[in-house]
């Protein structure tokens, strides 16, 4: 996954996209980033959201979770994953 910056044609206005492993935009993230743009958030704010949502989507992928079915325990696991993503694999902690 990656965060990609683009420039709208005929302007210098930046747009941010989060691409999946096949380099396709992740639709729920794109809709939210578009919403942030439509309510006037700055490009820097949108960039920050894009990077953080990419991390969340990587956690979902690694844990084989559906973003529509997240609960508080899984959000807690995401916070732990942020601290050390290499020790957390597929919904459980790996002892190194």
Secondary structure, DSSP 8 states (H G I E B T S, - for coil): -EEEEEE-TTS--EEEEEE-TTS-B-HHHHHHHHHHHHTT--HHHHHHHHHHHHHHHHHHHHHT--GGG--HHHHHHHHHHHH-GGGEETTEE---
